[in-house]
Amino acid sequence: MLVLRGADVVDANGLREADVAIEDGTIVSVGDAPDADEEIDVSGKFVAPGLIDAHVHLMMDGRPDVTSTVDENETMLAYRAAANLRSALEAGVTAVRDLGAPRSLAIDAGDAVDEGVIDGPRVVACGENIVMTGGHGHWFGREADGAVEVTKAVREQLKRGADVIKCMATGGVLTDGAITGAPELSEDELTALVEAASAKHVPTAAHAHGTEGIKNAVRAGISSVEHGTFMDREAAELMAEKGTYWVPTVKASDGILTEGVEAGIPEYAVEKGEEAANAMGDAFEYTLDADVKIAMGTDAGTPFNFHGDIPEELELMVEYGLTPKHALEAATVNAADLLGLSDVGLVEAGYRADLVVLDADPRENVKTWQMPTRVMTRGNIVR
């Protein structure tokens, strides 16, 4: 048994002083703990759940032009995924949802973590994105047109072991020629996708920037809208009505705007990224007014959006109007709910010991997530 002694435990349920006892990778008690085999004095520190990122690309490494990954073989992409997983874990991220990689690469990476072959956060993965022919992200997606092809594409990902099905409902920033807000997969195709995934009780996610594409996805029954940049108030209210999660991925555009063409990012991506960033303030206003469920996600791997910097997303969400407490919930209990993980997101008996130790109360200081003093996954200290 390991005990974190004298902690200020903080999670979505509030703050309390307690010892945290851990055995066989699981929290066995939060309260007064007896003497243990190993004890760590964390008095004056805050013990919180590890962060959960609901939108990453493990095979991408933050390079200026992500399309250059098409020139790399899967072996190199797998090495990059392993390095990115380690970086995310050391930053305090203990679970991620990979929303697009070639074939079974991210699914296999998750298996490698589970089997102890490599260190990293727990991985929930989609396999390949499902995109229309020539659509956004086609260079690493599964192209499909029409309800029948889309259904088959979903079943292919399920056969690989996908935990979630991801699709492209609109164009995107990082694909040359794609119109960011324009619909791509139709509502009928999205409905076929949801029906095929739901038959196996598998959730879904839709990349959707434009208002029409967002509404198509929500009406089709998609579990989460990724980005949601150009949503209007009606789209936000529809998401709230249907219980659809929003994953904003603010860091995706932040890296593009900060570095720009001078750093090697394609001009078309910078122009579209600027347009998207200018709309994000309205999207937050509409979703907060409508009380849409929000889960933290970064799109890590996109230009200058590094896996080791994932905790910065919480600070960006607060800048757009969330309270630090709301950001904590988005990155823990909400993201756990979206990913279908019932044993993480809180510091409670029976939960996995996926924890971080922080210097400050994250409900008051959102930047403290960026500097964990200790990181623990399944009861093992990795930092």
Secondary structure, 3 states (H helix, E strand, C coil): CEEEEEEEEEECCEEEEEEEEEECCEEEEEECCCCCCEEEECCCCEEEECEEEEEECCCCCCCCCHHHHHHCCHHHHHHHHHHHHHHHHHCCEEEEEECCCCCCHHHHHHHHHHCCCCCCCEEEECCCCEECCCCCCHHHCEECCHHHHHHHHHHHHHHHCCCCEEEECECCCCCCCCCCCCECCCHHHHHHHHHHHHCCCCCEEEEECCHHHHHHHHHHCCCEEEECCCCCHHHHHHHHHHCCEEECCHHHHHHHHHHCHHHCCCHHHHHHHHHHHHHHHHHHHHHHHHCCCECCCCCECCCCCCHHHCCHHHHHHHHCCCCHHHHHHHHHHHHHHHHCCCCCCCCCCCCECCEEEECCCCCCCHHHHHCCCEEEECCEECC
